[in-house]
Amino acid sequence: MTPPPAIALDAANGPLSEAPALNKSRTGVLIAATAGNALGKTATVHAVFGTFLVPLSQEFGWARSSISMVLAILAVVSACIYPLAGRYADRHGTRNMVLLGNVLFALAVACLALTNGNLMLFYLNFLAISLFGSLPATSVFSRLVAEWFDTNRGTALGVSAGLGNGIGSVCVPIMTALIVSTAGWRAGYLGIGALILCVGFPIFFFLLRDAPRPAAPSNPSETASPIVDGMTLREAIGTAPFWLMLVAIAAGGGTMIAVLSHVVPILADRGYGLGTGTAIVSIFALTGSLWQIFTGRVLDKSRGPRVVVPMYALAILGLLLLEFSPFGALLPVAGLCLGIALGAQFGALPYFIAQYFGLRSFGVIIGVMYSAVIGAQGITPVLMDLSYDMIGHYRAAVVVAVGVMAVGSLLLFLLPPYAANTGSSAPAE
């Protein structure tokens, strides 16, 4: 890829013309994006949800199902905001949006400490959390990393999302559990809010930079080309790769998340205890996070998308082992296979978007893709539980999940080769 044809000047970032300065900024952006994912909604809201469920239910007498409604609020609002946040980032950059979102997100989480028993106010608080937390989100950081990194883009995307979400999902719940057990649930929410603001804001302020872009023509009579090459959302929607990716990864991601949330009851139906189920969930989740890095590295070294297909298809083996394996010793293998499939999907998605559609509308395209994934994640767990309510076990749901992953594997296999020019305008490395 060729470097930008002119020195790019950015009001927030200043001139970025020297290679050492670019490399330093690139490293800082990767650190900031990784930290941003570690402090995002996945780690600070979803991963700690169970820690607050019982204390809230006991103090206010709320049914657990009423408290769990906030997860639906998070899914719906996020699905609506991601494309809008992506479009803003495409047009105006990410730095200012992330800084503002970080402050508002931290305050919204901290405000949960003021919960007074009014369930409607509790829901409105989570609406604000979902709204503001969708600004410093994985889809936004993925856009920024994709624009900064041309070579080794897949690896960088895997590190920022996989390592970031993995570290956050392990460390934040531990910190929260310690605070809640010693100082109560209100202190827990205050602690999370303080962590998001006091750790996140300085990192974003000093390290987060929008990538330099080609300078616009100084003569208005000159024909101006797009600042960043690539397709618009409308153009992308008209292509086969868009729909192949959307269906395969939305359906696959929804299925994998539904299975992840049901590993314990699935194994309980087969006579395994809570400890076994929890161990398999840990293998599943940790492998999914780390495998995003491996997927990105493999994609950097490969010449086409089909290298992801066998990783994705490993979910079929994992599901069959989870439900039908006669030996408990094979259950960790099931968790490993399922984690590889999950990590492959989320590791490949941003890389595929950059390769097929370029960076011009990367933010809004990945926002639409993530919205579809979130929608599927909101529906599939409900369908699994409906199946259980109707027939008394999860076996039929697992068999359907096997079929879904088989179809998804076929759709990814049908992806065409990458175009010769992906439209990237990342700073030259």
C-alpha positions in Angstrom: 0.0 0.0 0.0 1.2 3.5 -0.7 1.5 6.1 2.0 -0.8 9.2 2.0 0.2 11.5 -0.8 0.5 14.5 1.5 1.4 15.2 5.1 -1.9 15.0 7.0 -2.6 17.6 9.6 -5.2 16.8 12.2 -6.4 19.4 14.7 -6.2 17.0 17.6 -3.1 15.1 16.6 -0.8 17.5 14.8 1.5 16.7 11.9 2.3 13.0 11.5 4.9 12.9 8.7 7.9 11.0 10.0 8.0 7.2 10.1 9.2 6.9 13.7 6.4 9.2 14.8 3.9 7.1 12.9 5.2 3.9 14.4 5.0 5.4 17.9 1.5 6.6 17.3 0.5 3.2 15.9 1.7 1.4 19.0 -0.1 3.9 21.2 -3.3 3.4 19.3 -3.1 -0.4 19.7 -2.5 -0.1 23.4 -5.4 2.4 23.7 -7.8 0.1 21.7 -6.8 -2.9 23.7 -7.4 -1.0 27.0 -10.7 0.3 25.6 -12.0 -3.2 24.9 -10.8 -4.3 28.4 -13.0 -1.5 29.8 -15.9 -1.9 27.5 -19.4 -3.2 28.1 -18.4 -6.8 27.7 -16.1 -6.7 30.7 -17.7 -4.0 32.9 -21.4 -4.8 32.4 -22.0 -8.3 31.0 -19.2 -10.1 32.7 -20.1 -8.7 36.2 -23.9 -9.0 35.7 -24.2 -12.1 37.8 -22.2 -10.6 40.7 -25.0 -8.0 41.2 -28.0 -10.2 40.4 -28.5 -11.7 43.9 -27.7 -8.6 46.0 -30.2 -6.5 43.9 -32.9 -9.2 44.1 -32.5 -9.5 47.8 -32.4 -5.8 48.7 -35.3 -4.7 46.5 -37.3 -7.9 46.2 -37.1 -7.8 42.4 -37.6 -11.0 40.4 -34.4 -12.1 38.8 -36.1 -12.2 35.4 -37.0 -8.5 35.9 -33.4 -7.7 36.5 -32.3 -9.7 33.5 -34.5 -7.5 31.3 -31.6 -5.0 31.3 -29.7 -7.5 29.0 -32.5 -7.1 26.4 -32.2 -3.3 26.8 -28.5 -3.5 26.3 -28.9 -5.6 23.1 -31.6 -3.4 21.5 -30.0 -0.1 22.2 -26.5 -1.3 21.1 -27.9 -2.7 17.9 -29.4 0.8 17.1 -26.3 2.8 18.1 -23.4 0.8 16.6 -24.2 1.8 13.0 -24.7 5.5 14.0 -21.4 5.5 16.0 -19.7 3.9 13.1 -21.0 6.4 10.6 -19.8 9.3 12.8 -16.4 7.7 13.1 -16.1 7.3 9.4 -16.9 11.0 8.8 -15.3 12.7 11.9 -12.9 10.3 13.4 -13.0 8.3 16.7 -10.9 10.2 19.2 -13.4 12.8 20.4 -16.3 10.4 20.4 -14.3 7.8 22.5 -13.2 10.4 25.0 -16.8 11.7 25.5 -18.2 8.2 25.5 -15.7 7.1 28.2 -16.7 9.9 30.6 -20.4 9.4 30.1 -20.2 5.6 30.2 -18.3 5.7 33.5 -20.8 8.1 35.1 -23.7 6.0 33.9 -22.3 2.9 35.5 -21.4 4.8 38.7 -25.0 6.1 38.9 -26.2 2.5 39.5 -24.9 2.9 43.0 -27.9 5.3 43.5 -30.5 2.6 42.6 -33.4 3.1 45.0 -35.8 0.3 44.2 -37.6 2.0 41.3 -37.3 -0.6 38.6 -38.2 1.8 35.8 -35.3 4.1 36.8 -33.0 1.1 36.9 -34.0 0.3 33.3 -33.4 3.9 32.2 -30.0 3.8 33.9 -29.1 0.8 31.8 -30.5 2.5 28.7 -27.9 5.3 29.3 -25.2 2.7 29.9 -25.9 1.0 26.6 -26.1 4.3 24.8 -22.9 5.8 26.1 -21.1 2.4 26.2 -21.7 1.9 22.5 -19.3 4.9 21.7 -16.1 3.4 23.1 -17.0 0.0 21.7 -15.2 -2.9 20.0 -16.6 -1.9 16.6 -15.3 1.6 16.9 -11.9 0.5 18.1 -11.8 -2.1 15.3 -12.3 0.7 12.7 -9.5 2.8 14.2 -7.0 -0.2 14.3 -7.9 -1.2 10.7 -7.2 2.3 9.5 -3.8 2.5 11.3 -2.6 -0.9 10.4 -2.1 -2.1 6.8 0.4 -4.9 7.2 -0.3 -7.1 10.2 -3.8 -5.7 10.3 -5.4 -9.0 11.3 -3.0 -9.5 14.2 -3.6 -6.0 15.5 -7.3 -6.5 15.3 -7.0 -9.8 17.1 -4.9 -8.3 19.9 -7.1 -5.3 20.5 -10.4 -7.2 20.6 -9.4 -10.6 21.7 -6.7 -9.8 24.3 -8.6 -6.7 25.4 -11.9 -8.4 26.0 -10.2 -11.4 27.5 -8.2 -9.4 30.1 -11.2 -7.3 31.0 -13.5 -10.2 31.3 -11.1 -11.9 33.7 -9.9 -9.0 35.8 -12.9 -6.8 36.2 -15.2 -9.5 37.7 -12.4 -10.5 40.2 -12.0 -6.8 41.2 -15.8 -6.4 41.4 -16.3 -9.5 43.5 -13.7 -8.3 46.0 -15.3 -4.9 46.4 -18.9 -6.3 46.6 -17.9 -8.9 49.2 -16.2 -6.3 51.4 -18.1 -3.1 50.8 -21.4 -4.0 49.2 -22.9 -3.8 45.7 -23.2 0.0 45.6 -19.4 0.3 46.2 -19.0 -2.3 43.4 -20.7 -0.1 40.8 -18.7 3.0 42.0 -15.5 1.0 41.7 -16.3 -0.1 38.1 -17.2 3.5 37.2 -14.0 4.8 38.7 -12.0 2.1 36.9 -13.5 3.0 33.5 -12.8 6.7 34.0 -9.5 6.8 35.9 -7.8 4.2 33.8 -9.5 4.6 30.4 -9.6 8.4 30.0 -5.8 9.1 30.5 -4.9 6.2 28.1 -7.3 7.5 25.5 -6.3 11.1 25.9 -2.5 10.5 25.6 -2.4 7.5 23.2 -5.6 7.6 21.0 -5.1 9.3 17.7 -7.1 9.3 14.5 -5.0 8.0 11.6 -3.6 10.6 9.2 -5.5 10.8 5.9 -4.5 12.2 2.5 -4.8 15.9 2.3 -7.7 17.4 0.3 -6.8 19.3 -2.9 -5.8 22.9 -2.2 -7.3 24.1 -5.5 -11.1 23.8 -5.4 -11.2 23.3 -9.2 -9.3 20.0 -8.8 -11.2 16.8 -8.8 -11.2 15.5 -5.3 -11.1 11.8 -4.7 -12.5 10.2 -1.5 -10.3 10.8 1.5 -10.3 7.1 2.1 -11.0 4.6 -0.7 -13.6 1.9 -0.4 -17.3 1.2 -0.7 -20.2 3.0 0.9 -22.6 1.0 3.0 -25.1 1.0 0.1 -22.5 -0.3 -2.3 -21.4 -3.0 0.2 -25.0 -4.2 0.7 -25.2 -4.8 -3.1 -22.3 -7.4 -2.9 -22.4 -11.1 -2.2 -19.6 -11.1 0.4 -21.7 -8.7 2.6 -24.6 -11.1 2.9 -22.4 -14.2 3.1 -20.5 -12.7 6.0 -23.5 -11.2 7.7 -25.6 -14.4 7.8 -22.6 -16.7 8.6 -21.2 -14.6 11.4 -24.5 -13.3 12.8 -26.0 -16.8 12.9 -22.8 -18.4 14.1 -22.0 -15.8 16.7 -25.6 -15.9 18.0 -25.4 -19.7 18.2 -22.0 -19.8 20.0 -23.1 -17.2 22.6 -26.3 -19.1 23.2 -24.4 -22.3 23.8 -21.8 -20.5 26.0 -24.6 -19.3 28.2 -26.1 -22.8 28.4 -23.1 -25.0 28.8 -23.8 -25.4 32.6 -27.5 -26.5 32.2 -26.7 -28.7 29.1 -24.1 -30.6 31.1 -26.3 -30.6 34.2 -28.9 -32.5 32.1 -26.3 -35.1 31.4 -25.4 -35.5 35.1 -22.3 -33.3 35.3 -21.9 -30.9 38.3 -21.6 -27.2 38.4 -17.8 -27.4 38.7 -17.4 -29.3 35.5 -19.8 -26.9 33.6 -18.0 -23.8 34.9 -14.6 -25.3 33.9 -15.8 -25.9 30.3 -17.3 -22.4 30.2 -13.9 -21.0 31.2 -12.1 -23.0 28.5 -14.7 -21.9 25.9 -14.5 -18.2 26.8 -10.7 -18.0 27.2 -10.0 -19.8 24.0 -12.5 -17.6 22.2 -10.6 -14.5 23.3 -7.1 -15.7 22.6 -8.0 -17.3 19.3 -8.9 -14.0 17.8 -5.2 -13.1 17.9 -4.3 -16.4 16.2 -7.0 -15.9 13.6 -5.8 -12.4 12.8 -2.2 -13.7 12.4 -3.3 -16.5 10.1 -5.3 -14.1 8.0 -2.3 -11.8 7.7 -0.2 -14.7 6.3 -2.9 -16.2 4.1 -4.1 -15.1 0.7 -7.8 -15.7 1.0 -10.7 -16.1 3.4 -11.2 -19.9 3.3 -8.5 -20.5 5.9 -11.2 -19.5 8.5 -13.7 -22.2 7.4 -12.1 -25.2 9.3 -11.9 -23.1 12.4 -15.5 -22.1 12.1 -16.5 -25.7 11.4 -14.8 -27.0 14.6 -18.0 -25.8 16.3 -19.8 -28.8 14.9 -17.3 -31.2 16.6 -17.5 -29.2 19.8 -21.3 -29.3 19.9 -21.4 -33.0 19.2 -18.9 -33.7 22.0 -20.7 -31.4 24.4 -24.0 -33.2 23.9 -23.1 -36.8 22.9 -19.6 -37.5 24.2 -19.7 -40.7 26.3 -16.5 -39.6 28.1 -16.2 -36.7 30.5 -12.5 -36.4 29.5 -13.6 -35.2 26.1 -15.6 -32.2 27.4 -12.5 -29.9 27.6 -12.0 -30.7 23.9 -15.5 -29.6 23.3 -14.9 -26.3 25.0 -11.6 -25.8 23.1 -13.4 -26.5 19.7 -16.2 -24.1 20.5 -13.8 -21.4 21.7 -11.8 -21.7 18.4 -15.0 -21.3 16.4 -16.1 -18.3 18.4 -12.6 -16.6 18.2 -12.4 -17.3 14.5 -15.6 -15.5 13.8 -14.9 -12.4 15.7 -11.3 -12.3 14.6 -12.2 -12.6 11.0 -15.1 -10.2 10.8 -13.3 -6.8 10.9 -10.5 -8.2 8.7 -12.9 -9.3 6.1 -14.7 -6.0 6.1 -11.5 -4.1 5.4 -10.4 -6.6 2.7 -13.7 -6.6 0.8 -15.1 -3.1 1.4 -12.1 -0.9 2.2 -12.0 1.7 4.9 -14.2 4.4 3.5 -17.3 3.3 5.4 -15.7 0.7 7.6 -17.3 2.1 10.8 -20.9 2.0 9.6 -20.5 -1.4 7.9 -19.0 -3.1 11.0 -21.7 -1.4 13.1 -24.4 -3.0 10.9 -22.6 -6.3 11.2 -22.3 -6.1 15.0 -26.0 -5.1 15.2 -27.0 -8.3 13.4 -24.7 -10.3 15.7 -26.2 -8.7 18.8 -29.7 -9.3 17.4 -28.9 -13.0 17.0 -27.4 -13.2 20.4 -30.6 -11.8 21.9 -32.8 -14.3 20.1 -30.9 -17.6 20.1 -30.8 -18.1 24.0 -34.5 -17.6 24.1 -35.1 -20.2 21.4 -32.9 -22.6 23.3 -34.9 -22.2 26.4 -38.2 -22.4 24.5 -37.0 -25.8 23.1 -36.2 -26.9 26.6 -39.6 -25.9 27.9 -41.3 -27.8 25.1 -39.4 -31.1 25.2 -37.5 -31.1 28.5 -34.0 -31.1 27.3 -31.5 -29.2 25.1 -30.6 -32.0 22.7 -32.8 -30.8 19.9 -31.5 -27.3 20.2 -27.9 -28.6 20.0 -28.7 -30.6 16.9 -30.2 -27.4 15.3 -27.1 -25.5 16.3 -25.0 -28.1 14.5 -27.0 -27.5 11.4 -26.6 -23.7 11.7 -22.8 -24.0 12.0 -22.7 -26.4 9.0 -24.6 -23.8 6.9 -22.4 -21.0 8.2 -19.3 -23.0 7.2 -20.6 -23.4 3.7 -21.4 -19.7 3.4 -17.9 -18.7 4.4 -16.5 -21.3 1.9 -18.4 -19.4 -0.8 -16.6 -16.1 -0.1 -14.7 -15.0 -3.2 -11.0 -14.1 -3.3 -10.1 -10.6 -2.0 -10.0 -7.8 -4.6 -6.5 -6.7 -5.7 -7.0 -3.3 -4.1 -8.8 -3.3 -0.8 -9.0 0.4 -0.6 -6.8 0.8 2.5 -5.1 4.0 3.2 -3.4 3.1 6.4 -0.2 4.9 7.3 2.7 3.1 5.6 4.7 0.8 7.8 
